[in-house]
Amino acid sequence: MTTLQNKIDFVLVFSVENANPNGDPLSGNRPRMTSDGRGEVSDVALKRKIRNRLQDDGGRIFVQSADRADDGARSLSDRMQTFLKTLDKDEQKQKAIVSRRVCEQWLDVRAFGQVFAYKSQKGDKNKGVDSVSLGVRGPVSIQPAFSLNEISIDDIQITKSVNSETTENDSKSSDTMGMKYRVSGRAVYVTRGSISPQLAEKTGFSDEDAEKIKDALLTLFENDESSARPAGSMAVLKMVWFTHDCKSGQYSTAKVHHSVSVAADGHVDVNRTEIPDLHFEVLDGR
């Protein structure tokens, strides 16, 4: 496969309806909010969903959720150490070789990059990549998503019908009571991203890989349902996918992103006068 030759920018629009798209652990797992009251979904959360979709489609993923581990590894360290055993000792000591091999092995590494930390082997201090950190910088970047308007949050008291622990006289314990939070009503969120051919050359990220990212974004919330995000409560509305005709791009990413306006109902409009000769597609979520 040849590496990506043309710069790509994209804008993704999705809706949240009576769901918690991304809980904030510093705020009791309430939906994330900015200081001006808009909803937020972190870039980390978005990349987690992309990785899950890539894994669902058969892609090899390094940063797997614990409940999705498909190789028996209990941690990233275990997964990496198992992989290193497939290389001979001389290869393990050459950062360039290890960097190339991890990119070949895992789709999310050649897409998003990864920092690999190695423990020094006994009696082999300061020798080889297992005594330092190996950083891989990926070509795919994505911004946090923000709601178009301020959101309001519903605080819902919930109860369990059974105690977690046995109590005297079978009375109700305090842990039968709890709270649940959700974005009230419907909100439209927008995120933006880019794919760099220059960085793609370093990781081996290909046009085929870009298509996989594209498909993952269009189906971002499939198999993602939970009690906080009931099935159908989150949906991709539109995606604008821009393909430049060269590696450096015909226009800056900022100009491309700013050419897209999103209405409160999720409808998108591209200002063609800003980017007259740039090819793009406006796609519906699947």
MARLOSE-384452 format. One line per 4 residues: number of its first residue (from 1); their letters; for each residue x, y, z of N, C-alpha, C. Coordinates in pm, 1 decimal. Layout:
N
NUM) a) X:Y:Z:X:Y:Z:X:Y:Z; ...
***
This chain:
286
1) mttl) 83.8:-119.5:0.0:0.0:0.0:0.0:87.9:125.2:0.0; 51.8:223.4:-83.6:124.3:350.0:-84.1:69.1:439.8:26.0; 155.7:524.2:77.9:112.1:613.2:184.4:23.9:724.4:129.0; -50.8:786.6:217.4:-143.6:894.1:180.8:-69.1:1005.8:108.7
5) qnki) -121.0:1047.9:-6.4:-54.2:1149.5:-87.5:-120.1:1286.6:-78.9; -246.9:1291.8:-44.6:-320.2:1418.5:-43.0:-373.3:1450.2:96.5; -353.9:1574.1:137.1:-401.6:1618.1:267.5:-553.7:1606.5:275.1; -603.7:1570.2:392.3:-747.7:1556.7:415.5:-786.8:1639.6:537.2
9) dfvl) -898.2:1711.4:527.1:-961.1:1779.4:641.0:-1104.2:1729.5:651.6; -1160.2:1734.3:770.9:-1299.1:1691.9:784.5:-1369.4:1766.7:897.6; -1501.2:1774.3:885.3:-1587.9:1832.6:987.8:-1700.3:1733.3:1013.2; -1719.8:1695.6:1138.6:-1820.8:1596.1:1174.7:-1926.1:1660.5:1264.7
13) vfsv) -2052.6:1637.0:1231.7:-2165.1:1692.7:1306.9:-2247.9:1577.4:1361.7; -2274.7:1578.7:1492.6:-2357.0:1471.7:1550.4:-2451.4:1528.6:1654.8; -2555.6:1452.0:1683.5:-2657.0:1496.0:1779.8:-2653.3:1409.2:1905.0; -2692.6:1469.5:2014.5:-2707.3:1400.9:2143.3:-2847.8:1430.5:2194.1
17) enan) -2922.2:1326.7:2226.0:-3059.8:1346.2:2271.8:-3083.7:1268.5:2401.3; -3100.5:1342.4:2509.6:-3126.8:1282.4:2640.8:-3024.6:1173.0:2672.7; -2897.2:1207.8:2660.3:-2788.9:1113.5:2686.5:-2670.5:1188.4:2745.6; -2577.5:1112.3:2799.1:-2453.0:1169.4:2851.8:-2340.7:1129.2:2756.0
21) pngd) -2298.8:1218.9:2666.1:-2202.3:1180.0:2563.6:-2061.4:1158.7:2615.3; -2027.1:1225.0:2727.4:-1891.0:1214.2:2780.6:-1889.8:1268.6:2923.2; -1894.7:1178.2:3021.8:-1899.5:1221.2:3161.1:-1767.5:1280.8:3208.2; -1777.1:1377.5:3297.7:-1659.7:1443.4:3355.5:-1633.6:1385.3:3494.0
25) plsg) -1525.0:1309.4:3513.1:-1499.8:1247.2:3644.2:-1474.2:1347.7:3755.6; -1439.0:1470.7:3719.1:-1416.1:1574.5:3820.4:-1545.0:1645.3:3859.4; -1654.3:1606.2:3795.1:-1783.2:1668.4:3825.2:-1891.5:1562.7:3842.8; -1855.6:1453.4:3911.4:-1954.6:1349.4:3940.5:-2006.1:1277.5:3818.7
29) nrpr) -1930.3:1279.0:3708.2:-1968.1:1215.7:3582.0:-2082.2:1286.8:3511.2; -2104.0:1415.2:3544.4:-2199.2:1495.4:3468.3:-2143.1:1519.4:3328.6; -2230.3:1542.6:3229.1:-2180.2:1571.8:3094.2:-2081.7:1688.5:3096.0; -1974.8:1674.4:3021.9:-1873.8:1779.9:3018.7:-1933.3:1909.4:2964.5
33) mtsd) -1889.7:2020.3:3026.2:-1934.5:2152.3:2982.5:-1816.2:2248.0:2982.0; -1821.1:2344.9:2890.4:-1721.4:2451.3:2888.6:-1762.3:2559.7:2987.4; -1674.8:2656.6:3007.6:-1704.2:2764.7:3102.3:-1820.8:2851.1:3056.7; -1851.8:2849.9:2926.0:-1964.8:2929.3:2876.4:-2090.8:2845.7:2858.6
37) grge) -2092.0:2722.9:2914.0:-2214.6:2643.5:2917.2:-2239.7:2554.1:2798.6; -2143.8:2546.1:2705.9:-2162.6:2456.3:2591.9:-2117.2:2315.5:2628.4; -2178.7:2216.7:2566.4:-2139.4:2078.7:2589.9:-2008.0:2046.7:2521.3; -1934.8:1951.0:2576.9:-1805.5:1913.4:2521.9:-1789.9:1761.3:2525.2
41) vsdv) -1729.0:1708.8:2420.1:-1685.4:1568.9:2416.6:-1535.9:1573.4:2386.9; -1453.9:1517.1:2473.5:-1308.9:1529.5:2460.1:-1257.9:1456.1:2336.7; -1142.5:1500.6:2287.7:-1079.8:1432.8:2174.4:-1042.3:1289.7:2211.0; -1007.7:1266.8:2338.5:-974.1:1131.2:2384.0:-1095.2:1039.2:2371.1
45) alkr) -1212.0:1089.3:2411.0:-1334.1:1008.8:2400.4:-1367.3:978.8:2254.4; -1348.4:1076.9:2167.6:-1377.5:1056.5:2025.9:-1282.2:952.4:1964.7; -1154.7:961.2:2000.0:-1059.0:863.3:1947.9:-1088.1:723.8:2002.1; -1139.5:715.7:2127.1:-1178.0:585.1:2180.6:-1288.0:523.5:2093.7
49) kirn) -1386.0:603.5:2055.2:-1495.5:552.8:1972.7:-1446.0:513.8:1833.5; -1353.7:591.5:1778.5:-1297.4:557.6:1647.4:-1222.5:425.8:1656.0; -1141.0:410.2:1760.0:-1068.3:283.9:1777.4:-1164.6:165.8:1787.5; -1272.9:184.4:1861.5:-1370.6:76.3:1875.9:-1431.4:37.6:1741.5
53) rlqd) -1462.2:137.8:1659.7:-1520.9:107.9:1530.1:-1419.8:38.0:1439.5; -1294.7:82.7:1444.3:-1190.3:16.7:1364.6:-1172.9:-128.1:1408.5; -1178.9:-150.5:1538.7:-1166.4:-286.4:1591.5:-1286.6:-370.9:1550.1; -1406.1:-313.0:1553.2:-1525.9:-385.0:1510.1:-1513.8:-431.8:1365.1
57) dggr) -1442.4:-352.5:1284.6:-1426.4:-385.0:1142.5:-1304.4:-471.6:1115.9; -1244.3:-525.3:1223.1:-1134.8:-619.4:1206.2:-995.8:-560.5:1211.4; -984.0:-431.2:1242.0:-853.7:-368.8:1249.6:-780.4:-407.0:1377.4; -647.1:-417.6:1369.8:-565.2:-442.7:1488.2:-544.8:-312.1:1563.3
61) ifvq) -580.8:-312.8:1690.4:-577.7:-191.7:1771.9:-486.7:-212.6:1891.7; -397.9:-117.2:1915.7:-308.2:-126.4:2030.7:-377.9:-79.4:2158.8; -440.2:38.3:2156.2:-506.0:92.1:2275.0:-649.9:40.6:2278.2; -666.5:-80.1:2331.0:-797.7:-143.6:2340.9:-857.8:-119.4:2479.2
65) sadr) -990.0:-105.2:2483.7:-1058.4:-102.1:2612.3:-1044.3:-238.5:2678.5; -1039.0:-238.6:2811.6:-1020.9:-364.8:2883.7:-1130.0:-465.9:2849.6; -1254.0:-417.7:2833.5:-1363.9:-509.6:2804.5:-1369.0:-551.6:2658.4; -1278.2:-495.4:2575.8:-1274.8:-529.8:2434.2:-1146.2:-601.7:2395.2
69) addg) -1059.6:-630.4:2492.2:-929.9:-691.7:2460.7:-951.1:-823.4:2385.9; -888.7:-834.4:2269.9:-907.5:-953.7:2187.1:-781.6:-1039.3:2176.5; -678.9:-1006.4:2256.9:-554.1:-1080.9:2248.1:-506.0:-1133.4:2382.9; -589.2:-1119.6:2485.5:-553.1:-1169.9:2617.4:-463.1:-1078.2:2698.0
73) arsl) -417.2:-968.4:2639.3:-330.1:-875.1:2712.3:-410.9:-799.7:2817.1; -352.8:-783.6:2936.0:-422.3:-716.5:3045.2:-384.1:-569.8:3057.3; -286.0:-527.2:2979.7:-241.4:-387.8:2983.4:-167.2:-356.9:2854.0; -141.3:-227.9:2831.1:-64.6:-188.3:2713.5:77.4:-243.8:2722.1
77) sdrm) 131.1:-246.1:2843.8:265.9:-299.6:2862.8:271.4:-447.3:2824.7; 172.9:-524.9:2869.5:167.8:-666.7:2834.1:159.2:-684.9:2682.9; 75.6:-601.3:2619.4:57.9:-613.9:2474.3:189.3:-583.6:2401.7; 258.8:-481.1:2448.3:384.1:-445.1:2382.7:493.4:-548.9:2407.3
81) qtfl) 502.2:-597.7:2530.7:604.8:-697.3:2561.0:582.5:-825.7:2481.6; 457.1:-863.8:2464.6:426.2:-981.4:2382.7:469.4:-958.5:2238.4; 445.7:-837.3:2188.8:485.5:-806.1:2052.1:636.8:-806.2:2036.2; 708.3:-751.5:2134.8:854.1:-745.0:2125.2:917.0:-882.9:2114.6
85) ktld) 850.6:-981.7:2172.1:903.5:-1117.9:2166.4:901.8:-1174.0:2024.8; 825.9:-1110.1:1936.0:824.5:-1154.6:1796.2:942.8:-1099.8:1718.3; 1017.5:-1006.3:1779.3:1135.6:-949.6:1715.2:1260.8:-1012.8:1774.8; 1367.4:-1018.3:1696.6:1491.1:-1068.9:1754.6:1557.7:-959.6:1837.0
89) kdeq) 1657.0:-994.6:1915.2:1718.3:-901.2:2010.0:1780.9:-781.4:1940.7; 1840.9:-802.3:1825.5:1900.8:-690.8:1753.6:1794.7:-591.7:1706.7; 1681.0:-642.4:1660.4:1572.1:-554.4:1616.6:1515.3:-475.3:1733.2; 1504.1:-537.9:1849.4:1450.0:-470.2:1966.5:1533.5:-350.6:2008.6
93) kqka) 1661.3:-350.1:1973.5:1750.6:-242.1:2014.2:1755.8:-126.9:1914.2; 1684.4:-140.1:1803.4:1687.3:-36.2:1700.4:1552.1:33.8:1693.8; 1551.3:159.4:1738.8:1426.2:233.9:1749.5:1355.4:246.5:1615.2; 1430.9:267.4:1508.0:1369.4:284.4:1376.7:1293.9:158.8:1334.5
97) ivsr) 1352.2:43.7:1363.1:1288.0:-82.7:1326.3:1163.3:-105.7:1410.7; 1174.0:-84.0:1542.0:1058.3:-104.2:1629.2:946.1:-8.4:1590.5; 982.1:117.9:1561.5:882.0:216.1:1521.4:808.4:172.0:1395.5; 882.9:122.2:1298.8:819.9:76.6:1174.3:730.8:-44.7:1198.2
101) rvce) 777.8:-136.8:1280.9:702.8:-259.9:1303.3:574.4:-235.8:1382.6; 577.0:-144.7:1482.8:453.9:-119.2:1558.6:349.9:-50.0:1470.5; 396.8:33.0:1375.5:303.8:96.7:1283.0:242.1:-5.3:1188.3; 322.3:-102.5:1147.2:270.1:-208.3:1061.5:170.8:-296.8:1137.5
105) qwld) 194.8:-314.0:1266.7:114.5:-406.2:1347.0:-21.9:-348.3:1383.6; -26.7:-219.2:1421.9:-149.6:-162.5:1478.2:-197.2:-40.2:1400.6; -321.1:-46.0:1357.3:-380.6:61.6:1278.7:-389.7:191.3:1357.6; -427.0:184.8:1484.8:-441.5:308.9:1561.6:-307.0:375.8:1587.9
109) vraf) -199.0:297.6:1589.8:-66.5:356.6:1609.4:-25.7:435.1:1485.6; -45.2:377.6:1368.1:-7.2:452.1:1247.9:-105.1:564.5:1215.7; -222.9:564.3:1280.8:-318.5:673.7:1261.6:-297.3:785.8:1363.1; -300.0:752.8:1491.2:-294.9:853.7:1596.7:-157.5:869.4:1660.8
113) gqvf) -67.6:772.3:1636.9:60.2:773.7:1706.1:46.8:713.1:1844.8; 159.1:701.7:1915.0:158.6:641.7:2048.7:295.5:661.1:2112.1; 297.0:673.4:2242.9:423.2:674.1:2317.5:437.1:538.5:2384.8; 547.5:470.2:2357.2:575.5:339.8:2414.9:687.3:355.3:2516.5
117) ayks) 664.2:312.2:2639.1:766.1:317.6:2744.4:816.6:176.6:2770.6; 946.9:162.6:2780.7:1008.4:32.3:2800.4:1083.4:28.5:2932.5; 1073.8:-83.4:3000.8:1152.4:-105.4:3121.4:1289.1:-160.3:3081.8; 1393.1:-111.5:3149.1:1527.3:-161.5:3121.1:1537.7:-308.0:3160.4
121) qkgd) 1599.9:-386.2:3075.1:1622.3:-527.2:3107.2:1739.3:-539.6:3204.0; 1731.3:-631.6:3293.6:1836.0:-650.3:3393.2:1969.6:-676.3:3324.5; 2069.7:-596.3:3364.7:2203.1:-611.2:3308.7:2217.7:-550.2:3169.9; 2116.5:-475.2:3126.1:2121.9:-416.6:2992.6:2076.1:-271.6:2997.3
125) knkg) 2120.4:-198.4:3099.9:2075.8:-61.6:3120.7:2126.3:28.9:3007.8; 2035.6:121.1:2969.6:2068.6:221.3:2868.8:2106.0:161.7:2732.2; 2062.5:39.6:2708.4:2088.2:-21.4:2578.8:1954.7:-60.2:2514.7; 1937.2:-12.9:2392.9:1818.6:-54.4:2319.4:1696.1:27.2:2355.5
129) vdsv) 1588.1:7.4:2279.0:1466.8:83.9:2297.8:1391.5:44.7:2424.0; 1428.0:-69.7:2487.6:1353.5:-110.5:2606.1:1396.8:-33.7:2730.0; 1487.9:61.7:2715.4:1529.4:142.8:2829.0:1489.2:288.8:2812.9; 1414.8:320.8:2708.2:1373.4:458.1:2682.6:1229.0:459.1:2633.4
133) slgv) 1177.6:578.2:2609.4:1045.3:591.5:2551.0:1058.4:606.3:2399.8; 970.4:540.2:2330.0:966.0:549.6:2184.3:838.4:622.7:2146.5; 851.3:736.5:2081.6:734.8:814.9:2043.0:705.2:803.8:1895.2; 580.1:775.6:1862.2:534.7:771.7:1723.4:429.1:881.0:1707.8
137) rgpv) 451.8:971.6:1616.4:357.4:1081.0:1591.7:269.5:1046.2:1472.9; 138.9:1040.7:1493.8:46.7:996.5:1390.1:-8.3:1110.2:1307.0; -56.8:1080.6:1187.0:-107.4:1183.7:1095.7:-250.3:1230.4:1122.9; -327.8:1151.5:1196.5:-468.9:1185.3:1218.3:-484.2:1265.2:1347.5
141) siqp) -540.0:1383.6:1337.0:-569.2:1465.1:1455.2:-717.6:1498.9:1456.2; -773.4:1507.2:1575.6:-914.1:1541.0:1590.2:-931.4:1630.5:1711.5; -1017.4:1729.7:1698.9:-1040.9:1825.8:1805.7:-1154.0:1778.6:1897.2; -1161.3:1832.3:2018.6:-1280.7:1805.6:2099.7:-1405.3:1854.9:2026.8
145) afsl) -1518.0:1793.5:2053.3:-1645.2:1838.1:1995.7:-1714.0:1931.9:2094.0; -1776.7:2036.4:2041.2:-1848.6:2132.4:2123.6:-1989.7:2149.4:2068.5; -2085.1:2168.4:2159.0:-2222.1:2190.5:2115.3:-2236.5:2331.4:2057.2; -2329.1:2346.5:1964.2:-2349.3:2477.3:1902.1:-2403.4:2578.7:2001.9
149) neis) -2486.2:2530.9:2093.3:-2549.9:2619.3:2190.7:-2523.9:2570.2:2332.6; -2561.4:2649.5:2428.4:-2551.0:2608.0:2567.8:-2642.3:2487.9:2591.2; -2601.1:2401.5:2681.5:-2682.6:2285.8:2715.1:-2733.0:2297.3:2858.2; -2839.8:2227.6:2886.4:-2886.4:2211.6:3024.4:-2878.3:2064.5:3058.6
153) iddi) -2859.1:2034.5:3186.0:-2836.4:1896.9:3230.4:-2947.2:1854.0:3325.4; -3003.7:1737.4:3299.0:-3102.9:1678.2:3389.2:-3031.3:1595.5:3495.5; -3064.6:1618.9:3621.8:-3014.6:1537.5:3732.2:-3125.9:1441.1:3772.2; -3101.1:1312.6:3758.4:-3206.4:1213.4:3778.8:-3170.8:1123.1:3895.6
157) qitk) -3259.5:1116.1:3992.9:-3240.2:1024.5:4105.7:-3279.7:884.1:4062.6; -3192.1:787.9:4087.6:-3222.6:649.3:4051.6:-3212.1:561.6:4176.1; -3280.9:449.0:4172.8:-3276.8:354.9:4284.3:-3258.7:213.9:4231.3; -3197.3:129.0:4313.5:-3184.8:-13.2:4282.6:-3287.9:-89.9:4363.8
161) svns) -3334.9:-198.8:4307.5:-3439.0:-276.4:4375.8:-3381.3:-375.7:4475.1; -3248.5:-387.7:4482.0:-3186.9:-484.9:4571.5:-3059.1:-425.1:4628.4; -3026.5:-461.2:4754.1:-2903.1:-414.3:4816.4:-2780.8:-483.0:4755.8; -2669.9:-410.5:4752.9:-2545.3:-472.4:4709.3:-2492.0:-567.2:4815.9
165) ette) -2513.7:-533.7:4942.8:-2470.3:-615.3:5055.4:-2589.9:-646.4:5144.9; -2580.4:-759.8:5216.4:-2687.9:-797.5:5307.4:-2690.9:-703.5:5427.2; -2810.5:-659.9:5467.5:-2826.3:-570.6:5582.6:-2913.7:-638.2:5688.2; -2908.3:-584.8:5809.6:-2993.0:-636.8:5915.6:-3138.9:-610.1:5881.8
169) ndsk) -3221.3:-708.8:5907.1:-3365.4:-699.0:5882.9:-3398.9:-674.0:5736.5; -3299.0:-698.7:5648.7:-3320.8:-679.9:5504.5:-3368.5:-538.6:5470.0; -3323.1:-441.5:5549.3:-3360.9:-302.9:5522.5:-3282.2:-249.0:5403.4; -3331.8:-139.4:5348.3:-3266.8:-77.6:5233.5:-3134.7:-14.6:5276.4
173) ssdt) -3027.0:-42.2:5199.9:-2898.0:20.1:5229.3:-2883.9:149.5:5149.9; -2787.7:232.5:5190.0:-2771.9:363.0:5127.4:-2730.4:352.9:4980.9; -2667.7:240.9:4943.2:-2619.1:232.6:4805.5:-2728.7:196.7:4705.8; -2852.4:185.5:4752.5:-2961.5:163.2:4657.8:-3004.1:293.2:4590.3
177) mgmk) -2952.6:405.0:4639.9:-2984.9:535.4:4582.8:-2865.6:585.8:4502.4; -2892.1:652.6:4393.1:-2784.3:707.2:4311.4:-2834.3:818.5:4221.5; -2743.1:873.1:4141.0:-2776.6:981.4:4049.8:-2732.2:945.2:3908.2; -2804.9:999.6:3812.8:-2773.5:982.2:3671.8:-2790.7:1117.3:3603.6
181) yrvs) -2703.1:1147.0:3508.2:-2705.7:1279.0:3444.9:-2712.7:1263.8:3293.3; -2780.2:1359.5:3231.3:-2791.4:1355.2:3086.5:-2811.8:1496.8:3032.2; -2774.2:1515.5:2906.6:-2803.8:1641.0:2837.9:-2954.5:1646.3:2816.6; -3014.9:1753.0:2859.8:-3161.0:1766.1:2849.7:-3202.2:1797.5:2706.4
185) grav) -3295.0:1718.4:2654.5:-3341.8:1741.6:2517.8:-3237.6:1705.0:2415.0; -3226.5:1785.8:2311.2:-3138.8:1755.2:2198.6:-3035.2:1865.3:2180.5; -2911.8:1824.7:2154.0:-2804.7:1920.3:2127.6:-2723.6:1871.7:2008.3; -2672.1:1965.4:1930.5:-2589.8:1933.7:1814.0:-2445.5:1971.3:1844.5
189) yvtr) -2354.7:1876.6:1821.7:-2212.5:1894.3:1849.0:-2134.1:1892.0:1717.3; -2019.8:1961.6:1716.4:-1934.2:1967.0:1598.1:-1789.6:1941.6:1639.0; -1722.9:1854.0:1564.4:-1579.5:1834.4:1581.6:-1512.3:1845.8:1445.2; -1382.6:1873.5:1447.6:-1306.7:1892.6:1324.0:-1175.0:1817.8:1333.1
193) gsis) -1121.7:1777.7:1217.9:-996.5:1704.5:1218.9:-921.7:1717.5:1088.8; -804.4:1653.5:1084.3:-718.2:1663.0:967.9:-630.3:1538.6:959.8; -582.7:1507.3:839.1:-489.5:1396.8:818.2:-372.1:1448.9:735.2; -251.4:1436.7:789.1:-131.3:1492.1:728.8:-54.7:1387.5:647.6
197) pqla) -34.2:1409.9:517.1:45.8:1316.0:436.9:192.3:1310.1:481.4; 246.5:1423.4:529.3:385.6:1423.7:573.9:406.4:1327.7:690.4; 313.6:1328.9:785.2:323.2:1236.5:898.6:282.4:1095.8:858.3; 196.1:1084.9:758.0:156.4:953.2:707.7:276.7:878.5:650.7
201) ektg) 368.9:952.8:590.7:489.5:889.9:536.9:571.3:823.0:646.5; 570.9:883.0:763.8:651.9:830.9:874.3:591.7:705.3:936.3; 457.5:691.3:930.5:392.8:575.4:993.4:342.0:472.3:893.4; 341.9:506.6:764.0:290.1:413.6:663.3:138.9:420.6:649.0
205) fsde) 77.4:529.1:697.6:-67.8:546.2:688.3:-105.6:565.0:541.6; -200.0:485.0:493.5:-232.2:479.4:350.9:-369.2:539.5:319.3; -398.0:548.6:188.2:-530.9:591.9:144.2:-637.3:495.7:195.1; -605.0:367.0:196.6:-698.9:266.6:248.2:-726.3:290.5:396.9
209) daek) -622.7:325.8:472.1:-641.2:356.8:613.8:-731.4:479.6:630.8; -713.4:579.0:544.1:-796.9:699.9:550.7:-943.7:665.3:527.5; -968.7:572.8:435.3:-1106.9:529.9:411.5:-1164.3:460.4:534.1; -1081.5:386.8:605.3:-1128.0:321.1:727.9:-1162.9:423.6:835.7
213) ikda) -1082.5:528.2:847.1:-1113.2:636.2:941.4:-1243.6:704.5:901.4; -1259.9:726.9:773.9:-1381.6:789.9:720.7:-1505.2:707.4:756.6; -1498.3:576.7:733.1:-1611.1:489.1:765.1:-1637.0:484.9:915.2; -1529.5:485.2:994.2:-1545.2:483.8:1140.3:-1617.1:609.1:1188.5
217) lltl) -1584.1:723.7:1131.2:-1649.1:848.9:1170.7:-1796.9:849.4:1133.1; -1829.0:795.7:1016.8:-1968.2:794.5:971.2:-2055.0:698.3:1052.6; -1993.0:602.5:1120.8:-2067.1:504.3:1201.8:-2021.9:511.6:1348.6; -1986.4:630.7:1392.3:-1914.9:648.2:1518.6:-1985.2:588.9:1639.7
221) fend) -2117.3:588.3:1640.7:-2189.6:548.8:1761.9:-2252.1:409.6:1752.7; -2216.6:333.9:1650.0:-2262.7:195.2:1644.7:-2189.4:113.6:1750.3; -2261.5:25.6:1817.6:-2206.0:-59.9:1924.6:-2149.1:22.0:2040.3; -2198.5:143.3:2057.7:-2147.3:231.0:2163.1:-2251.3:256.7:2271.9
225) essa) -2365.4:190.6:2262.4:-2473.5:219.5:2356.0:-2439.9:172.3:2497.7; -2496.0:241.9:2595.0:-2480.9:208.9:2736.7:-2599.4:270.0:2810.2; -2604.0:252.5:2941.8:-2714.1:313.1:3017.3:-2709.1:465.2:3008.4; -2587.4:520.4:2993.8:-2573.0:665.4:2980.9:-2602.0:713.5:2839.2
229) rpag) -2585.2:623.4:2742.3:-2605.3:656.8:2601.4:-2694.8:549.3:2538.9; -2825.0:556.5:2561.7:-2914.2:454.3:2506.2:-2902.5:446.8:2354.2; -2929.0:329.4:2299.8:-2921.0:310.1:2155.1:-3007.1:413.6:2083.7; -2949.2:480.7:1986.4:-3021.0:580.1:1908.1:-3017.4:720.4:1965.2
233) smav) -2963.0:736.7:2084.8:-2961.8:869.4:2147.0:-2849.6:958.3:2093.1; -2751.2:897.1:2026.8:-2644.1:972.5:1964.4:-2634.0:929.8:1818.3; -2622.6:1027.4:1728.4:-2624.4:994.2:1586.4:-2539.1:1092.4:1508.1; -2464.7:1038.1:1411.7:-2391.3:1123.9:1318.0:-2491.8:1181.9:1219.7
237) lkmv) -2492.3:1314.5:1207.5:-2583.8:1381.0:1116.1:-2519.9:1404.9:979.9; -2404.3:1470.9:979.4:-2335.5:1503.2:855.3:-2184.4:1497.8:876.2; -2113.2:1471.5:767.5:-1969.0:1487.0:767.8:-1926.4:1549.4:636.1; -1842.0:1650.8:644.8:-1783.4:1711.8:525.6:-1639.2:1663.1:517.6
241) wfth) -1605.9:1598.4:406.6:-1474.8:1535.4:388.2:-1403.5:1607.5:273.7; -1296.3:1680.2:306.0:-1222.4:1759.4:207.8:-1096.0:1684.3:166.0; -1073.0:1673.4:35.8:-952.6:1610.0:-16.0:-875.0:1710.5:-99.9; -756.3:1747.6:-54.0:-671.7:1841.2:-126.9:-605.6:1770.3:-244.3
245) dcks) -545.4:1847.5:-334.5:-481.1:1786.5:-451.2:-329.7:1775.5:-436.0; -279.7:1795.5:-314.3:-136.3:1786.7:-291.3:-110.8:1754.9:-143.3; 14.4:1726.9:-110.1:49.2:1691.2:27.6:34.5:1808.5:123.4; 77.9:1925.9:81.6:76.4:2041.0:171.7:-60.9:2104.1:184.8
249) gqys) -151.8:2073.2:93.2:-286.7:2126.5:98.5:-301.6:2254.8:18.6; -413.6:2269.5:-48.0:-439.3:2390.3:-125.5:-467.6:2509.3:-35.8; -522.6:2482.1:82.5:-556.0:2587.5:178.6:-518.5:2539.3:317.3; -508.1:2631.5:410.3:-478.5:2593.4:548.1:-597.9:2521.0:607.9
253) takv) -568.5:2434.7:704.0:-676.9:2361.6:770.4:-774.7:2458.3:836.0; -723.5:2565.8:895.5:-811.6:2663.5:961.0:-909.9:2723.2:860.6; -861.2:2758.6:741.9:-949.6:2817.1:640.6:-1054.7:2717.3:594.2; -1012.3:2592.5:578.1:-1106.7:2489.1:535.2:-1215.0:2468.6:641.1
257) hhsv) -1173.3:2453.1:766.4:-1270.2:2432.3:874.0:-1365.7:2550.6:887.6; -1314.0:2671.2:873.2:-1397.3:2790.8:889.5:-1492.7:2811.6:772.8; -1470.8:2739.3:662.9:-1562.3:2751.4:549.2:-1693.7:2678.5:573.0; -1698.6:2596.7:678.0:-1818.1:2517.5:707.2:-1899.2:2584.0:818.6
261) svaa) -2023.8:2610.4:790.7:-2116.0:2661.2:892.9:-2221.0:2555.1:921.4; -2258.0:2543.7:1048.1:-2352.7:2440.6:1090.6:-2472.0:2506.8:1157.2; -2592.7:2474.4:1110.9:-2715.2:2528.9:1168.4:-2756.3:2449.7:1291.6; -2847.5:2505.3:1366.7:-2890.9:2443.0:1492.1:-2953.2:2305.7:1470.7
265) dghv) -3007.4:2281.7:1350.8:-3068.0:2151.1:1322.0:-2967.9:2051.2:1266.0; -2840.9:2092.9:1254.4:-2738.3:2002.8:1203.3:-2710.3:2018.7:1055.4; -2784.6:2101.4:986.1:-2760.1:2123.5:844.1:-2627.2:2195.5:825.0; -2551.0:2153.4:725.3:-2420.9:2215.0:700.7:-2421.3:2290.1:568.8
269) dvnr) -2340.3:2395.4:564.5:-2323.4:2473.3:442.6:-2175.2:2503.6:426.3; -2122.9:2483.9:305.0:-1982.4:2509.7:276.2:-1972.0:2634.4:190.2; -1894.5:2731.3:236.1:-1873.5:2856.0:162.3:-1770.7:2830.0:51.8; -1819.7:2803.6:-67.0:-1731.5:2766.9:-177.2:-1640.3:2881.2:-220.5
273) teip) -1680.6:3004.7:-194.9:-1596.1:3117.4:-236.0:-1465.3:3119.8:-158.3; -1463.0:3059.7:-38.6:-1341.4:3055.6:41.3:-1244.1:2949.0:-9.7; -1299.9:2842.6:-66.6:-1216.4:2729.3:-113.3:-1267.9:2684.1:-250.1; -1257.5:2769.7:-351.3:-1326.1:2744.8:-479.3:-1285.8:2617.5:-552.8
277) dlhf) -1160.2:2575.3:-541.9:-1114.9:2460.6:-619.2:-1081.4:2338.9:-533.3; -1135.9:2334.9:-412.4:-1109.2:2222.9:-322.1:-1222.5:2120.9:-330.9; -1187.6:1994.2:-355.4:-1288.2:1888.1:-366.5:-1337.7:1848.6:-227.1; -1469.2:1832.7:-213.6:-1525.3:1786.9:-87.0:-1653.4:1708.6:-110.2
281) evld) -1687.5:1628.5:-9.2:-1812.1:1552.3:-8.0:-1888.9:1586.3:118.1; -2019.2:1601.9:105.8:-2106.1:1616.3:223.0:-2181.4:1484.8:238.8; -2152.1:1413.3:345.3:-2200.7:1276.2:364.5:-2296.8:1268.4:482.5; -2397.6:1183.1:470.1:-2489.1:1155.8:581.0:-2431.8:1045.7:669.6
285) gr) -2460.9:1054.7:800.0:-2423.7:946.7:888.9:-2495.6:818.5:853.1; -2434.8:706.5:886.2:-2495.1:577.2:848.2:-2566.1:513.7:967.3
***
